[in-house]
Amino acid sequence: MSNVVTHLPLRLFGLPGCGVSRLQRAWQSSLPNALQDVPFSAIHATSAAEPGFNLLVLDARSMPQLPRDQWLLAVLNTLLSQADAVLLNFLEAASLEQQLYWKNHLRGSAQPLLMSVQQAIPERLPALLTQAQGRAFPQITLSAPLQEWEFELPKVNLEQLMMVLDNAKSALGAKLLRAKGVLHTQEYSNLVMLEGSPYRWDCFAAQSDEVDIWQNRLWVQGIELDKGWFEAMLPACLS
């Protein structure tokens, strides 16, 4: 796509792990000096008086599990109220069932629905940017403050760790939003990068830049989490 010229700042925001950073890197050369991302970790303390186009990014690869994730839909509805348009991201990895779920979920909203495959700029976005009036980005209030903790995990049984994290959501009702770590595991000889977002867990071979930051550490972010529960359960995953 040729360079897009617009004077209206484009603000990307969404739940942790929705791909805002990837979109920013992919779009930067086509949207020079007009691209801003609002990290979820700072969304409650961020505001911008300058008019802009607020684009809510959703990860289309996963669906919420109800009733467990009802609280997440409430957070999404809060974000949606500040959006000028909604983008379904990672569409190339989303099943037809997942795509249909999000389209149906958003059917009643007034915002235009855009789609991105491999972080490509949606065809309709340039026109929306030139036609939009723009508005400020207000502070968004969450039900409780965000919490962030780190735990040292020298070597783990990965299967056991995944069971503990899943149990935190399903049995304890933990409102986990994000998790990251580079781990030595009993199952694999190579270091494993664990990434958790609101609806999914992903494990893959760790890259060198990730090792320097995350090795032997598990970082979790969420709302109304019980730190003592994690401190009691995570040692059972050590091998």
Buried (B, 14 or more C-beta within 10 A) or exposed (E): EEEBEBEBBBBBBBBBBBBBEBBBEBBEEBBEEBBBBBEBBEBEEBEBEEBBBBBBBBBBBBBBEEEEBEBBBEBBEBBBEBBBBBBBBBBEEBEEEBBEBBEEBBEEBEBBBBBBEEBBBBEEBBEBBEEBEBBEBEEBEEEEEBBEEEBEBEEBBBEBBBBBBEEBBEEBEBBBBBBBBBBBBBEEEEBBBBBBBBBEBEBEEBEEEBEEEBBBBBBBBBBEBBEEBBEEBBEEBBB
